[in-house]
């Protein structure tokens, strides 16, 4: 079990790294424009929520738990934004996004852990989840590039995501979260991703680019998320 969890975490690392590589190539098309990449990331995250995360959550979990999680996540966002925003020049968006994606992996990885005894079901879900982490790698890399973060910080982010994935697969093999608890976690993740993408990546750059470019960047990000959704 331990070896399997570590192996699956390694596959996840490769998946988000591949998504990061795609983001790096796309960033070259935008000449590494800080505002452009931030808006691209914001549009991509909105698309990811609308096309994938929210519909999947509504199918798997009860709406009450998700709504409760969204409310908790919004309060959490306000607290963290105040902690990370001691001055106007600092932005918590990368760290909030990283936290949201980490939380997002918990119910998924614990589900995989609980199904590890069933090789067919476990492999099917695992393959699906790992493929669906390509967009997360794309989003994180775009966010890091938009804020000129050092590459080693992105590497640590991917490594943390993989270790978290492996850890909760192992925990899920022994501990089962109720559907309501998983729904609350998913709601928190949705809320953090939504507030971060809209507040930090989109609205924060509203006046930094011309209106036509503003719409183009966001639409391009949404279009990329649509392509990921259709292909994966």
VEXVOLO-394032 format. One record per residue: x, y, z of N, C-alpha, C in turn; residue in one letter. Coordinates in pm, 1 decimal. Layout:
<atom <X; Y; Z>; <X; Y; Z>; <X; Y; Z>; "a">
...
//
This chain:
<atom <83.1; -120.3; 0.0>; <0.0; 0.0; 0.0>; <86.4; 125.2; 0.0>; "x">
<atom <189.8; 129.6; 82.4>; <275.7; 246.4; 90.1>; <345.5; 270.5; -43.1>; "x">
<atom <394.8; 161.1; -101.0>; <464.1; 173.3; -229.4>; <368.0; 224.3; -336.1>; "x">
<atom <244.3; 172.9; -338.0>; <145.2; 213.9; -436.4>; <112.3; 361.3; -423.3>; "x">
<atom <95.0; 408.2; -300.7>; <62.6; 548.9; -278.5>; <175.9; 638.5; -327.5>; "x">
<atom <299.6; 599.7; -298.4>; <414.7; 678.1; -343.7>; <423.3; 677.6; -496.4>; "x">
<atom <397.4; 561.2; -555.8>; <402.2; 550.2; -701.3>; <296.6; 638.3; -766.8>; "x">
<atom <176.2; 638.1; -710.3>; <69.0; 721.0; -764.4>; <100.7; 869.5; -748.6>; "x">
<atom <163.1; 905.0; -636.7>; <206.3; 1042.7; -617.6>; <310.2; 1084.2; -721.1>; "x">
<atom <396.9; 990.4; -757.9>; <497.8; 1017.8; -860.7>; <432.9; 1040.7; -996.6>; "x">
<atom <330.6; 959.8; -1026.4>; <257.2; 979.3; -1152.2>; <189.4; 1116.0; -1154.0>; "x">
<atom <135.0; 1156.2; -1038.1>; <70.9; 1286.9; -1028.8>; <172.6; 1398.0; -1053.0>; "x">
<atom <292.9; 1382.7; -997.1>; <399.2; 1481.5; -1016.9>; <431.0; 1496.2; -1165.7>; "x">
<atom <439.6; 1384.0; -1235.7>; <465.7; 1388.8; -1379.4>; <350.5; 1456.5; -1454.0>; "x">
<atom <228.4; 1431.7; -1407.6>; <111.5; 1490.2; -1472.7>; <109.9; 1642.2; -1459.8>; "x">
<atom <128.6; 1693.4; -1336.6>; <126.1; 1838.9; -1318.3>; <247.7; 1903.6; -1384.5>; "x">
<atom <359.3; 1831.5; -1388.3>; <478.5; 1884.0; -1455.5>; <454.5; 1897.6; -1605.3>; "x">
<atom <386.1; 1800.1; -1663.8>; <354.0; 1807.1; -1805.9>; <259.8; 1924.2; -1832.8>; "x">
<atom <161.4; 1942.5; -1744.3>; <72.0; 2058.1; -1756.3>; <148.2; 2188.0; -1743.1>; "x">
<atom <249.4; 2188.1; -1653.7>; <334.4; 2305.7; -1637.0>; <415.3; 2335.2; -1761.9>; "x">
<atom <461.9; 2230.1; -1828.2>; <537.5; 2247.7; -1952.1>; <452.7; 2311.4; -2060.9>; "x">
<atom <325.4; 2271.1; -2069.4>; <233.8; 2331.5; -2166.2>; <214.5; 2479.9; -2133.5>; "x">
<atom <201.0; 2511.1; -2004.1>; <184.0; 2651.2; -1962.3>; <305.5; 2735.1; -1998.7>; "x">
<atom <424.0; 2678.0; -1982.6>; <547.1; 2749.9; -2016.8>; <551.4; 2782.7; -2166.1>; "x">
<atom <509.8; 2687.1; -2249.3>; <506.9; 2711.4; -2393.9>; <405.2; 2819.9; -2429.0>; "x">
<atom <288.0; 2814.7; -2365.5>; <184.8; 2915.6; -2391.4>; <231.6; 3053.5; -2347.4>; "x">
<atom <306.6; 3060.8; -2236.2>; <353.8; 3189.9; -2185.5>; <444.1; 3259.6; -2285.5>; "x">
<atom <514.9; 3182.1; -2366.1>; <603.5; 3241.3; -2466.7>; <522.8; 3315.3; -2572.6>; "x">
<atom <401.9; 3269.0; -2599.2>; <315.2; 3337.0; -2696.0>; <271.1; 3473.7; -2645.4>; "x">
<atom <267.0; 3486.9; -2512.3>; <225.7; 3613.4; -2452.9>; <346.0; 3696.9; -2408.2>; "x">
<atom <464.8; 3653.9; -2449.4>; <590.0; 3725.7; -2418.8>; <608.4; 3748.1; -2269.1>; "x">
<atom <559.5; 3651.1; -2189.8>; <573.7; 3655.2; -2043.5>; <515.6; 3782.3; -1981.0>; "x">
<atom <409.9; 3837.1; -2041.6>; <344.2; 3955.5; -1986.4>; <280.5; 3921.0; -1851.7>; "x">
<atom <316.7; 3995.1; -1748.6>; <266.1; 3966.6; -1613.4>; <113.8; 3975.4; -1607.3>; "x">
<atom <58.3; 4088.9; -1653.6>; <-86.8; 4107.6; -1650.5>; <-156.3; 4007.1; -1742.3>; "x">
<atom <-98.0; 3984.3; -1860.5>; <-157.7; 3891.4; -1955.4>; <-165.7; 3750.2; -1901.6>; "x">
<atom <-56.4; 3703.2; -1838.4>; <-55.2; 3568.6; -1782.4>; <-150.3; 3556.9; -1663.9>; "x">
<atom <-163.2; 3662.4; -1584.3>; <-256.7; 3661.5; -1471.0>; <-400.4; 3648.3; -1520.8>; "x">
<atom <-434.6; 3724.9; -1624.8>; <-569.8; 3717.5; -1681.3>; <-594.0; 3582.7; -1749.1>; "x">
<atom <-492.4; 3532.0; -1816.8>; <-501.3; 3399.9; -1877.6>; <-530.3; 3293.8; -1771.7>; "x">
<atom <-458.3; 3301.7; -1660.0>; <-477.9; 3207.8; -1549.9>; <-617.6; 3222.6; -1491.0>; "x">
<atom <-664.0; 3346.8; -1474.3>; <-797.7; 3370.6; -1420.9>; <-905.4; 3310.9; -1509.3>; "x">
<atom <-894.8; 3333.6; -1641.3>; <-991.5; 3277.4; -1734.3>; <-987.7; 3125.8; -1735.9>; "x">
<atom <-866.9; 3070.8; -1726.7>; <-851.1; 2925.2; -1725.0>; <-916.6; 2865.5; -1600.6>; "x">
<atom <-896.6; 2927.9; -1485.4>; <-953.7; 2876.6; -1360.7>; <-1105.7; 2885.8; -1360.1>; "x">
<atom <-1160.4; 2995.7; -1414.3>; <-1306.5; 3008.4; -1424.2>; <-1362.3; 2896.3; -1511.0>; "x">
<atom <-1294.6; 2868.7; -1622.2>; <-1337.6; 2759.1; -1708.8>; <-1326.4; 2624.6; -1640.9>; "x">
<atom <-1218.8; 2604.7; -1566.3>; <-1198.3; 2478.9; -1494.6>; <-1309.7; 2454.5; -1393.8>; "x">
<atom <-1350.5; 2561.7; -1324.4>; <-1460.5; 2551.2; -1228.7>; <-1592.6; 2522.2; -1299.2>; "x">
<atom <-1621.7; 2599.1; -1403.6>; <-1751.4; 2590.0; -1470.0>; <-1769.9; 2459.0; -1546.6>; "x">
<atom <-1662.7; 2409.5; -1606.1>; <-1674.7; 2292.8; -1693.8>; <-1646.7; 2159.6; -1624.2>; "x">
<atom <-1566.4; 2164.7; -1517.7>; <-1519.8; 2038.5; -1458.8>; <-1549.1; 2026.9; -1309.7>; "x">
<atom <-1489.2; 2114.1; -1230.1>; <-1492.6; 2096.5; -1084.1>; <-1632.9; 2107.3; -1026.5>; "x">
<atom <-1705.6; 2215.0; -1059.0>; <-1839.5; 2234.3; -1000.5>; <-1939.0; 2127.6; -1047.5>; "x">
<atom <-1949.2; 2098.1; -1179.1>; <-2042.0; 1991.6; -1220.8>; <-2010.1; 1856.5; -1156.8>; "x">
<atom <-1880.9; 1823.4; -1145.7>; <-1842.6; 1696.1; -1083.7>; <-1880.7; 1692.8; -936.3>; "x">
<atom <-1858.0; 1805.9; -867.7>; <-1890.7; 1812.6; -724.9>; <-2040.7; 1798.1; -701.7>; "x">
<atom <-2121.8; 1861.7; -785.5>; <-2267.8; 1854.4; -769.8>; <-2320.5; 1713.5; -795.3>; "x">
<atom <-2251.7; 1638.0; -879.9>; <-2291.8; 1500.2; -906.2>; <-2254.4; 1406.6; -791.3>; "x">
<atom <-2142.0; 1435.5; -725.8>; <-2087.2; 1343.3; -625.9>; <-2131.8; 1373.1; -483.4>; "x">
<atom <-2159.1; 1503.2; -453.0>; <-2184.9; 1541.6; -314.6>; <-2315.9; 1619.5; -301.9>; "x">
<atom <-2371.0; 1621.4; -180.6>; <-2493.5; 1695.3; -154.6>; <-2465.4; 1844.8; -153.7>; "x">
<atom <-2564.0; 1920.6; -200.8>; <-2545.2; 2064.9; -217.1>; <-2521.9; 2136.4; -84.1>; "x">
<atom <-2581.7; 2086.6; 25.9>; <-2565.3; 2154.1; 155.1>; <-2418.7; 2156.6; 197.5>; "x">
<atom <-2351.1; 2041.7; 186.3>; <-2210.6; 2034.9; 224.7>; <-2123.9; 2125.4; 138.5>; "x">
<atom <-2154.6; 2129.9; 8.1>; <-2077.6; 2215.5; -82.4>; <-2097.9; 2362.4; -47.9>; "x">
<atom <-2224.2; 2402.4; -23.9>; <-2254.1; 2541.9; 10.1>; <-2186.1; 2581.4; 140.9>; "x">
<atom <-2191.1; 2492.1; 239.8>; <-2124.1; 2519.0; 366.8>; <-1973.7; 2536.1; 344.5>; "x">
<atom <-1915.4; 2450.0; 262.0>; <-1773.9; 2459.6; 231.3>; <-1738.8; 2588.7; 159.1>; "x">
<atom <-1826.0; 2630.7; 66.5>; <-1803.6; 2756.9; -6.2>; <-1801.1; 2874.4; 90.7>; "x">
<atom <-1892.7; 2875.0; 186.5>; <-1897.6; 2982.9; 286.5>; <-1770.9; 2982.4; 372.6>; "x">
<atom <-1729.9; 2864.0; 419.4>; <-1607.7; 2852.6; 499.9>; <-1486.4; 2896.3; 417.6>; "x">
<atom <-1481.9; 2853.1; 291.7>; <-1370.7; 2887.8; 204.2>; <-1360.0; 3037.1; 181.4>; "x">
<atom <-1474.8; 3105.3; 167.3>; <-1472.8; 3250.3; 146.9>; <-1419.6; 3323.1; 269.8>; "x">
<atom <-1463.4; 3278.7; 387.7>; <-1411.3; 3338.0; 511.2>; <-1260.8; 3313.1; 522.9>; "x">
<atom <-1218.8; 3193.7; 486.5>; <-1077.2; 3157.7; 488.6>; <-998.7; 3247.4; 393.0>; "x">
<atom <-1056.6; 3274.2; 276.1>; <-993.5; 3361.7; 177.7>; <-972.8; 3502.0; 234.7>; "x">
<atom <-1074.8; 3555.3; 300.7>; <-1064.5; 3689.7; 357.1>; <-954.4; 3697.4; 462.8>; "x">
<atom <-947.6; 3593.0; 546.9>; <-844.3; 3591.5; 650.9>; <-705.0; 3582.7; 589.8>; "x">
<atom <-686.6; 3489.6; 496.1>; <-554.7; 3471.8; 434.4>; <-513.5; 3592.8; 352.1>; "x">
<atom <-610.1; 3656.8; 285.3>; <-576.3; 3774.5; 205.3>; <-525.7; 3887.3; 294.2>; "x">
<atom <-585.5; 3901.6; 410.9>; <-538.5; 4004.2; 503.9>; <-400.1; 3970.1; 558.9>; "x">
<atom <-374.3; 3841.2; 579.7>; <-243.0; 3800.1; 630.0>; <-133.8; 3821.2; 526.7>; "x">
<atom <-165.2; 3791.0; 399.5>; <-65.5; 3800.2; 293.4>; <-59.6; 3937.0; 227.5>; "x">
<atom <-152.5; 4026.7; 264.0>; <-157.7; 4157.5; 200.9>; <-121.3; 4269.7; 298.2>; "x">
<atom <-6.5; 4261.1; 368.1>; <31.8; 4370.0; 455.6>; <58.5; 4497.7; 378.6>; "x">
<atom <89.3; 4484.2; 249.4>; <107.9; 4601.0; 163.9>; <45.5; 4572.4; 28.8>; "x">
<atom <18.2; 4678.0; -46.9>; <-49.7; 4663.2; -175.2>; <35.2; 4589.8; -277.7>; "x">
<atom <164.4; 4586.8; -256.3>; <253.6; 4526.1; -353.0>; <265.0; 4376.3; -342.9>; "x">
<atom <207.2; 4316.3; -240.2>; <217.4; 4171.9; -223.4>; <86.6; 4105.3; -261.8>; "x">
<atom <96.0; 3989.6; -320.1>; <-24.2; 3917.2; -362.7>; <-22.0; 3775.1; -310.4>; "x">
<atom <-132.5; 3731.2; -249.2>; <-138.4; 3595.7; -194.4>; <-190.1; 3493.7; -294.4>; "x">
<atom <-215.2; 3536.4; -419.6>; <-288.5; 3451.6; -512.6>; <-223.8; 3316.5; -535.8>; "x">
<atom <-92.1; 3311.3; -552.5>; <-24.4; 3183.8; -577.1>; <-42.4; 3089.5; -459.1>; "x">
<atom <-26.7; 3141.7; -338.3>; <-36.1; 3058.0; -219.2>; <-180.6; 3012.5; -194.5>; "x">
<atom <-276.3; 3100.9; -220.8>; <-416.7; 3062.3; -205.6>; <-454.7; 2955.3; -307.0>; "x">
<atom <-407.9; 2972.0; -429.4>; <-436.5; 2872.7; -532.7>; <-373.0; 2738.6; -498.1>; "x">
<atom <-250.0; 2741.8; -449.3>; <-181.6; 2619.1; -409.9>; <-259.0; 2549.1; -297.7>; "x">
<atom <-304.1; 2626.5; -199.5>; <-381.1; 2570.9; -88.3>; <-512.2; 2510.6; -137.8>; "x">
<atom <-579.5; 2581.1; -229.6>; <-707.3; 2532.3; -282.8>; <-690.3; 2399.4; -354.9>; "x">
<atom <-584.6; 2387.8; -434.3>; <-562.4; 2263.9; -508.7>; <-522.0; 2150.6; -414.6>; "x">
<atom <-445.3; 2182.7; -310.2>; <-411.1; 2081.2; -210.3>; <-537.3; 2026.8; -143.9>; "x">
<atom <-628.2; 2117.6; -104.4>; <-753.5; 2075.2; -41.9>; <-836.4; 1993.5; -141.2>; "x">
<atom <-830.8; 2034.9; -267.4>; <-907.1; 1967.4; -372.5>; <-865.0; 1820.6; -388.5>; "x">
<atom <-739.2; 1790.1; -360.1>; <-690.6; 1652.7; -376.7>; <-735.6; 1559.5; -264.2>; "x">
<atom <-775.7; 1614.2; -148.7>; <-801.7; 1531.0; -31.4>; <-916.0; 1431.9; -53.0>; "x">
<atom <-1039.7; 1477.5; -86.2>; <-1147.0; 1378.0; -103.2>; <-1119.6; 1281.6; -218.2>; "x">
<atom <-1054.8; 1330.4; -325.0>; <-1025.8; 1243.7; -439.6>; <-925.2; 1135.6; -403.4>; "x">
<atom <-816.5; 1176.7; -335.8>; <-712.7; 1079.4; -301.0>; <-761.2; 980.4; -196.0>; "x">
<atom <-845.4; 1025.6; -102.7>; <-897.8; 934.0; -1.9>; <-993.1; 833.1; -63.8>; "x">
<atom <-1066.6; 875.1; -167.2>; <-1153.1; 781.7; -239.3>; <-1070.0; 673.0; -305.9>; "x">
<atom <-959.9; 714.4; -367.6>; <-870.4; 616.9; -430.9>; <-815.1; 520.3; -326.9>; "x">
<atom <-775.5; 573.7; -210.5>; <-722.0; 490.1; -103.6>; <-821.9; 385.4; -57.4>; "x">
<atom <-949.6; 424.3; -50.9>; <-1051.7; 329.7; -4.8>; <-1080.3; 222.1; -108.3>; "x">
<atom <-1043.0; 246.5; -234.5>; <-1070.2; 150.7; -341.8>; <-946.4; 73.4; -386.0>; "x">
<atom <-838.5; 89.1; -313.1>; <-713.6; 26.6; -355.6>; <-721.4; -125.8; -358.7>; "x">
<atom <-808.5; -184.3; -278.8>; <-821.9; -329.9; -277.3>; <-884.7; -381.0; -407.0>; "x">
<atom <-965.2; -295.2; -470.8>; <-1025.8; -331.5; -598.3>; <-937.1; -277.8; -709.5>; "x">
<atom <-855.6; -361.6; -768.0>; <-755.2; -316.0; -863.9>; <-817.8; -251.6; -987.5>; "x">
<atom <-927.2; -308.8; -1037.5>; <-987.5; -255.7; -1159.5>; <-1045.4; -116.2; -1135.2>; "x">
<atom <-1127.2; -104.6; -1029.7>; <-1188.2; 24.0; -997.9>; <-1081.8; 125.4; -959.1>; "x">
<atom <-986.1; 81.9; -876.9>; <-881.1; 173.0; -831.4>; <-799.7; 229.5; -945.6>; "x">
<atom <-761.8; 143.3; -1040.3>; <-680.6; 187.8; -1154.5>; <-760.6; 283.3; -1242.5>; "x">
<atom <-888.9; 254.7; -1261.9>; <-973.3; 340.0; -1346.0>; <-983.3; 481.1; -1289.6>; "x">
<atom <-1016.8; 490.4; -1160.4>; <-1030.3; 621.4; -1097.9>; <-895.2; 692.5; -1092.3>; "x">
<atom <-790.1; 618.0; -1060.9>; <-657.4; 678.4; -1051.0>; <-613.4; 739.8; -1183.2>; "x">
<atom <-633.8; 665.6; -1292.9>; <-596.8; 717.1; -1424.9>; <-673.6; 844.3; -1456.2>; "x">
<atom <-802.5; 845.1; -1423.3>; <-885.6; 962.0; -1448.7>; <-838.7; 1082.9; -1369.3>; "x">
<atom <-812.8; 1062.2; -1238.4>; <-771.9; 1172.6; -1152.2>; <-637.0; 1228.5; -1194.2>; "x">
<atom <-541.5; 1139.4; -1225.9>; <-408.0; 1184.6; -1264.6>; <-414.8; 1266.4; -1393.4>; "x">
<atom <-494.3; 1221.2; -1491.1>; <-509.3; 1297.3; -1614.1>; <-573.6; 1433.2; -1588.0>; "x">
<atom <-667.1; 1435.6; -1494.4>; <-735.4; 1561.0; -1465.5>; <-650.0; 1657.4; -1383.4>; "x">
<atom <-531.2; 1616.6; -1344.2>; <-441.4; 1709.9; -1276.1>; <-349.4; 1782.6; -1372.9>; "x">
<atom <-357.0; 1749.9; -1500.0>; <-285.4; 1829.3; -1600.4>; <-327.9; 1976.8; -1596.2>; "x">
<atom <-459.5; 2006.5; -1590.3>; <-499.9; 2147.8; -1582.9>; <-448.9; 2218.7; -1457.5>; "x">
<atom <-443.6; 2146.5; -1343.3>; <-392.5; 2208.6; -1221.7>; <-245.5; 2248.6; -1238.0>; "x">
<atom <-168.3; 2161.0; -1305.2>; <-28.7; 2194.7; -1332.4>; <-17.9; 2316.1; -1421.9>; "x">
<atom <-106.2; 2323.9; -1521.4>; <-108.8; 2439.7; -1611.9>; <-141.2; 2567.6; -1533.6>; "x">
<atom <-245.5; 2560.5; -1449.4>; <-289.4; 2678.4; -1374.2>; <-182.6; 2726.7; -1277.4>; "x">
<atom <-122.8; 2633.6; -1202.6>; <-19.9; 2672.1; -1105.8>; <101.4; 2734.7; -1174.3>; "x">
<atom <144.6; 2674.1; -1284.6>; <261.3; 2726.8; -1354.6>; <233.4; 2865.9; -1410.5>; "x">
<atom <114.5; 2885.3; -1468.1>; <76.9; 3016.9; -1519.9>; <75.6; 3120.4; -1408.6>; "x">
<atom <23.5; 3080.8; -1290.9>; <20.2; 3172.4; -1177.1>; <160.8; 3208.7; -1131.0>; "x">
<atom <249.1; 3109.7; -1121.8>; <386.4; 3135.5; -1079.5>; <459.3; 3223.4; -1181.0>; "x">
<atom <439.7; 3196.4; -1309.7>; <505.1; 3276.3; -1413.3>; <453.8; 3420.2; -1412.1>; "x">
<atom <324.4; 3437.6; -1386.6>; <266.3; 3571.8; -1388.0>; <320.3; 3658.9; -1275.7>; "x">
<atom <365.1; 3595.0; -1166.7>; <416.2; 3671.0; -1053.0>; <567.7; 3660.3; -1038.6>; "x">
<atom <632.3; 3606.5; -1144.7>; <778.5; 3602.1; -1148.9>; <838.9; 3526.0; -1029.5>; "x">
<atom <772.1; 3419.9; -990.1>; <823.9; 3338.6; -880.3>; <940.2; 3251.2; -929.9>; "x">
<atom <1030.7; 3215.4; -838.4>; <1145.2; 3132.9; -873.0>; <1099.6; 2991.2; -911.2>; "x">
<atom <1167.2; 2928.9; -1009.5>; <1129.2; 2793.2; -1052.1>; <1131.4; 2690.3; -939.7>; "x">
<atom <1224.7; 2705.2; -843.8>; <1233.1; 2606.0; -737.2>; <1109.7; 2610.7; -647.4>; "x">
<atom <1043.4; 2727.6; -639.0>; <920.5; 2736.6; -560.3>; <807.4; 2659.7; -629.1>; "x">
<atom <804.4; 2666.3; -760.9>; <705.8; 2588.7; -835.5>; <732.4; 2439.4; -819.2>; "x">
<atom <859.9; 2401.0; -822.9>; <897.4; 2261.1; -802.6>; <850.7; 2213.2; -665.5>; "x">
<atom <871.1; 2295.1; -562.5>; <825.6; 2258.7; -428.1>; <673.2; 2248.0; -422.6>; "x">
<atom <605.1; 2334.6; -497.7>; <460.1; 2328.2; -503.5>; <412.0; 2197.2; -563.5>; "x">
<atom <473.1; 2157.3; -674.9>; <437.6; 2029.2; -737.7>; <470.2; 1912.0; -645.7>; "x">
<atom <585.5; 1919.9; -579.0>; <626.4; 1812.8; -488.0>; <529.2; 1802.8; -370.4>; "x">
<atom <487.7; 1917.0; -315.4>; <391.5; 1917.6; -204.4>; <258.4; 1857.9; -247.1>; "x">
<atom <215.6; 1892.3; -368.3>; <89.9; 1838.8; -420.0>; <96.3; 1686.6; -432.5>; "x">
<atom <209.1; 1636.2; -481.2>; <226.5; 1492.0; -498.5>; <233.4; 1419.5; -364.3>; "x">
<atom <305.9; 1478.5; -268.4>; <316.1; 1417.2; -136.2>; <181.5; 1416.3; -65.4>; "x">
<atom <106.4; 1526.0; -80.2>; <-27.5; 1533.7; -20.9>; <-118.1; 1427.3; -81.4>; "x">
<atom <-109.0; 1411.0; -211.9>; <-187.2; 1309.9; -282.4>; <-155.3; 1170.2; -228.5>; "x">
<atom <-25.9; 1138.9; -216.1>; <16.7; 1007.8; -166.1>; <-26.9; 986.4; -21.7>; "x">
<atom <-10.1; 1090.6; 61.0>; <-44.1; 1080.1; 202.8>; <-191.0; 1047.6; 223.1>; "x">
<atom <-278.0; 1118.0; 150.1>; <-421.5; 1098.0; 171.1>; <-473.7; 971.9; 102.0>; "x">
<atom <-400.3; 919.6; 4.2>; <-433.3; 786.3; -46.4>; <-410.0; 684.2; 65.2>; "x">
<atom <-297.0; 698.6; 132.8>; <-262.6; 607.6; 242.9>; <-363.6; 620.5; 357.4>; "x">
<atom <-399.8; 745.7; 391.8>; <-497.5; 767.8; 498.8>; <-633.7; 711.2; 458.9>; "x">
<atom <-671.6; 732.5; 331.7>; <-801.4; 685.4; 284.1>; <-815.0; 534.3; 286.1>; "x">
<atom <-701.5; 463.9; 288.5>; <-705.0; 318.0; 295.8>; <-752.6; 270.7; 433.1>; "x">
<atom <-736.0; 357.1; 534.2>; <-771.2; 319.3; 671.5>; <-885.2; 403.1; 729.8>; "x">
<atom <-905.0; 524.6; 677.4>; <-1006.2; 615.0; 732.7>; <-1099.7; 659.2; 620.2>; "x">
<atom <-1228.5; 654.1; 647.0>; <-1326.9; 696.3; 547.1>; <-1392.1; 827.1; 589.2>; "x">
<atom <-1386.7; 926.4; 500.6>; <-1460.8; 1050.3; 523.3>; <-1604.8; 1030.3; 477.5>; "x">
<atom <-1699.2; 1088.5; 550.3>; <-1838.8; 1081.1; 507.6>; <-1857.2; 1166.5; 382.2>; "x">
<atom <-1965.0; 1140.4; 311.2>; <-1994.4; 1217.6; 190.0>; <-2010.4; 1365.0; 222.0>; "x">
<atom <-2071.6; 1395.2; 335.9>; <-2090.9; 1534.7; 376.2>; <-1956.9; 1603.0; 401.7>; "x">
<atom <-1866.2; 1532.7; 469.6>; <-1733.6; 1590.0; 497.0>; <-1654.8; 1613.2; 368.1>; "x">
<atom <-1664.2; 1518.9; 275.1>; <-1597.0; 1536.9; 146.5>; <-1657.4; 1654.5; 70.1>; "x">
<atom <-1790.0; 1670.5; 79.6>; <-1856.8; 1781.8; 13.3>; <-1812.5; 1916.2; 67.9>; "x">
<atom <-1794.3; 1923.3; 200.5>; <-1747.2; 2047.7; 262.1>; <-1606.6; 2082.4; 212.7>; "x">
<atom <-1518.2; 1982.2; 208.7>; <-1381.8; 2005.5; 158.1>; <-1384.1; 2052.1; 12.9>; "x">
<atom <-1469.9; 1990.3; -67.2>; <-1479.9; 2029.5; -207.9>; <-1533.5; 2172.0; -220.0>; "x">
<atom <-1628.1; 2207.9; -133.8>; <-1681.6; 2344.2; -133.6>; <-1575.7; 2446.4; -97.0>; "x">
<atom <-1492.8; 2413.5; 0.6>; <-1382.9; 2503.2; 38.7>; <-1288.2; 2523.7; -78.7>; "x">
<atom <-1255.5; 2414.2; -145.9>; <-1166.1; 2421.5; -261.6>; <-1227.1; 2508.0; -371.7>; "x">
<atom <-1355.2; 2486.2; -402.4>; <-1423.0; 2564.6; -505.9>; <-1422.0; 2712.5; -471.0>; "x">
<atom <-1451.3; 2743.5; -344.8>; <-1456.6; 2882.6; -301.0>; <-1321.1; 2950.6; -312.2>; "x">
<atom <-1215.2; 2882.4; -269.5>; <-1080.8; 2941.1; -275.9>; <-1035.4; 2961.6; -420.4>; "x">
<atom <-1063.6; 2863.6; -506.9>; <-1025.6; 2878.8; -647.5>; <-1103.4; 2992.5; -711.9>; "x">
<atom <-1233.9; 3001.2; -683.7>; <-1318.0; 3105.0; -744.2>; <-1277.4; 3244.7; -698.0>; "x">
<atom <-1262.2; 3262.2; -567.0>; <-1227.8; 3394.4; -514.7>; <-1087.8; 3436.8; -558.5>; "x">
<atom <-996.4; 3341.1; -563.2>; <-860.3; 3373.2; -605.7>; <-856.8; 3412.8; -752.5>; "x">
<atom <-924.2; 3335.3; -837.3>; <-920.9; 3363.4; -980.8>; <-986.6; 3497.0; -1013.2>; "x">
<atom <-1101.8; 3524.4; -951.8>; <-1175.1; 3647.7; -984.1>; <-1110.3; 3769.7; -918.5>; "x">
<atom <-1080.6; 3760.2; -789.2>; <-1028.0; 3876.0; -717.0>; <-881.7; 3904.6; -748.4>; "x">
<atom <-798.9; 3802.1; -743.0>; <-654.5; 3823.1; -752.9>; <-601.0; 3822.4; -896.0>; "x">
<atom <-656.0; 3736.8; -980.9>; <-602.6; 3724.9; -1116.8>; <-676.0; 3813.3; -1218.0>; "x">
<atom <-807.1; 3830.8; -1201.3>; <-884.7; 3906.6; -1299.4>; <-904.1; 4051.8; -1257.1>; "x">
<atom <-974.9; 4075.9; -1147.1>; <-1005.3; 4212.8; -1106.4>; <-879.6; 4293.1; -1072.0>; "x">
<atom <-778.2; 4225.2; -1019.6>; <-654.4; 4293.0; -981.8>; <-583.7; 4353.6; -1103.7>; "x">
<atom <-610.8; 4296.7; -1221.7>; <-544.9; 4343.4; -1344.3>; <-640.9; 4414.8; -1439.5>; "x">
<atom <-757.0; 4452.7; -1387.3>; <-862.5; 4512.3; -1469.8>; <-816.3; 4638.4; -1541.6>; "x">
<atom <-739.1; 4723.4; -1472.9>; <-699.9; 4851.9; -1529.8>; <-558.1; 4852.7; -1587.3>; "x">
<atom <-496.6; 4734.6; -1592.0>; <-357.1; 4729.3; -1636.7>; <-342.0; 4702.3; -1785.9>; "x">
<atom <-449.1; 4658.8; -1850.0>; <-444.1; 4630.6; -1994.7>; <-565.7; 4694.2; -2061.5>; "x">
<atom <-559.4; 4721.9; -2192.6>; <-675.3; 4776.0; -2265.7>; <-792.8; 4678.6; -2260.1>; "x">
<atom <-916.8; 4731.3; -2269.0>; <-1036.2; 4644.8; -2259.4>; <-1034.8; 4527.7; -2358.1>; "x">
<atom <-992.2; 4552.8; -2482.4>; <-990.7; 4445.1; -2581.7>; <-893.0; 4334.9; -2541.6>; "x">
<atom <-775.2; 4374.0; -2492.8>; <-676.5; 4274.5; -2449.3>; <-726.0; 4200.5; -2326.0>; "x">
<atom <-793.4; 4273.1; -2236.7>; <-848.7; 4213.7; -2115.2>; <-942.4; 4098.4; -2150.2>; "x">
<atom <-1034.2; 4123.0; -2243.0>; <-1130.7; 4020.7; -2284.6>; <-1059.5; 3906.6; -2357.0>; "x">
<atom <-961.8; 3941.3; -2441.4>; <-889.5; 3839.5; -2519.1>; <-814.8; 3743.7; -2428.8>; "x">
<atom <-744.3; 3796.7; -2328.5>; <-667.9; 3711.2; -2236.5>; <-760.0; 3615.0; -2161.3>; "x">
<atom <-870.1; 3668.1; -2107.7>; <-962.2; 3584.9; -2030.1>; <-1028.0; 3479.9; -2118.9>; "x">
<atom <-1070.6; 3521.7; -2237.9>; <-1134.5; 3428.0; -2330.1>; <-1037.4; 3317.4; -2372.1>; "x">
<atom <-910.9; 3354.1; -2394.6>; <-810.0; 3254.4; -2431.6>; <-790.7; 3153.0; -2319.7>; "x">
<atom <-784.6; 3201.7; -2194.9>; <-771.9; 3111.1; -2080.8>; <-890.3; 3017.1; -2069.9>; "x">
<atom <-1011.3; 3071.4; -2089.4>; <-1131.8; 2988.2; -2083.6>; <-1132.0; 2885.5; -2196.6>; "x">
<atom <-1088.5; 2927.9; -2314.3>; <-1082.3; 2837.7; -2429.1>; <-984.6; 2723.1; -2403.8>; "x">
<atom <-870.9; 2754.8; -2341.3>; <-772.6; 2650.5; -2309.0>; <-830.6; 2549.2; -2210.0>; "x">
<atom <-905.6; 2598.6; -2111.9>; <-968.3; 2507.1; -2015.9>; <-1071.5; 2418.5; -2085.4>; "x">
<atom <-1139.8; 2473.4; -2185.3>; <-1236.4; 2395.1; -2262.8>; <-1166.9; 2283.8; -2339.4>; "x">
<atom <-1051.1; 2314.5; -2397.1>; <-973.2; 2213.1; -2470.0>; <-928.7; 2101.6; -2375.8>; "x">
<atom <-879.5; 2138.5; -2255.9>; <-841.3; 2038.2; -2157.0>; <-961.1; 1949.9; -2122.5>; "x">
<atom <-1077.6; 2014.9; -2104.6>; <-1198.9; 1941.7; -2065.7>; <-1239.2; 1841.9; -2174.5>; "x">
<atom <-1232.1; 1883.9; -2298.5>; <-1272.1; 1797.8; -2409.9>; <-1172.4; 1684.2; -2432.8>; "x">
<atom <-1043.6; 1713.4; -2415.2>; <-941.1; 1614.4; -2443.1>; <-923.5; 1514.1; -2330.4>; "x">
<atom <-949.4; 1558.1; -2205.1>; <-926.0; 1471.1; -2090.8>; <-1055.8; 1414.6; -2034.8>; "x">
//
